[in-house]
Amino acid sequence: MAKIPEPPETVTVKEKVVSCDGGEGPLGHPNVYLNMGTGSRVECPYCDALYVLDGVTGKKAK
């Protein structure tokens, strides 16, 4: 039976432009800047972390 992958990390942020480096130190990925544009969320193309604008949902403010 195939194992169901865990959902990506969801992080609540206060600005529409965020940076993501995978959070694993040297084992992470290149630092990328992500812009939400007119939306309220953006997903990292490397690690699938979901960044949500404060007031929607998430685990912690960054």
PyMOL commands that set and color helices and strands:
alter all, ss='L'
color gray80, all
select helices_A, chain A and resi 25-27
alter helices_A, ss='H'
color red, helices_A
select strands_A, chain A and resi 10-13+17-20+32-35+41-43+50-53
alter strands_A, ss='S'
color yellow, strands_A
deselect
rebuild
show_as cartoon
